[in-house]
């Protein structure tokens, strides 16, 4: 019985769920696309990835933006300056001629 249950769960997780188109959105593929876009583009403006209001900071980066920071290799302030990718919570930074706000996609 244990072998049958293991085989069923393996098939469900690695074959059926992995092939489901909904899985890409459920596991933050829009954030992955944003990270790739930020990595391959430049801007004269100071770019801020904006996390939703109510988020909290961990090591100076909003929790919801941690995945983007990891994917773009901008975890430290020096890396953020070098790549011009910064992080803030909604309402913490105001858009202007020199500041570009990029909301986290959901």
C-alpha positions in Angstrom: 0.0 0.0 0.0 2.8 2.4 0.8 4.5 1.8 -2.6 1.2 2.5 -4.4 0.6 5.7 -2.4 4.2 6.9 -3.1 3.8 6.2 -6.8 0.5 8.0 -6.9 1.9 11.1 -5.1 5.0 11.2 -7.3 2.9 11.1 -10.4 0.6 13.8 -9.1 3.3 16.2 -8.1 6.0 15.7 -10.8 3.8 14.8 -13.8 0.4 16.3 -13.4 1.0 19.4 -11.4 4.3 20.2 -13.1 2.6 20.1 -16.5 -0.3 22.3 -15.4 -0.2 25.8 -16.9 -1.6 27.3 -13.7 1.6 26.2 -11.9 3.7 28.9 -13.7 1.6 31.7 -12.3 1.2 30.1 -8.9 4.9 29.9 -8.4 5.8 33.5 -9.2 6.8 33.2 -12.8 5.6 36.8 -13.4 8.3 37.8 -10.8 10.9 35.7 -12.6 10.0 37.5 -15.8 10.3 40.9 -14.0 13.7 39.9 -12.7 14.9 38.9 -16.2 13.6 42.2 -17.5 15.4 44.2 -14.8 18.6 42.3 -15.4 18.7 42.9 -19.1 17.5 46.5 -19.2 19.0 49.8 -18.1 17.4 53.1 -17.2 18.7 56.6 -16.5 16.1 56.8 -13.8 16.6 55.3 -10.3 14.5 52.1 -10.4 12.5 50.9 -7.4 10.7 47.5 -7.3 7.6 48.3 -5.2 6.2 45.8 -2.8 2.5 46.1 -1.7 1.6 48.2 1.3 1.7 46.2 4.5 4.8 44.2 3.6 7.7 44.2 6.0 11.4 44.5 5.5 14.0 41.9 6.1 17.6 43.0 5.7 16.4 46.2 4.0 14.4 44.4 1.3 10.6 43.9 1.4 9.7 40.2 2.0 7.6 40.0 -1.2 10.6 41.4 -3.3 13.2 38.9 -1.8 12.8 36.5 -4.8 13.5 39.3 -7.3 16.5 40.5 -5.3 17.8 37.0 -5.3 17.3 36.4 -9.0 18.9 39.8 -9.9 21.8 39.4 -7.4 20.9 42.7 -5.7 20.7 41.6 -2.1 23.3 44.1 -0.8 23.1 47.9 -1.1 26.3 47.9 -3.2 24.8 45.4 -5.6 21.6 47.5 -5.8 23.6 50.6 -6.6 25.7 48.8 -9.2 22.6 47.4 -11.1 20.3 50.4 -10.3 17.7 48.1 -8.8 16.3 49.2 -5.5 13.4 48.1 -3.3 10.7 49.9 -1.4 7.2 49.4 0.0 4.3 51.1 -1.6 4.1 54.7 -0.4 7.8 54.8 0.6 9.1 56.3 -2.6 7.4 58.8 -4.9 7.7 58.6 -8.7 9.4 61.5 -10.4 11.4 62.4 -13.5 14.4 60.7 -11.9 12.6 57.8 -10.2 10.9 54.8 -11.9 8.5 52.7 -9.8 8.0 49.1 -10.8 5.2 47.2 -8.9 5.7 43.6 -8.2 3.5 41.5 -10.5 0.9 39.2 -8.9 
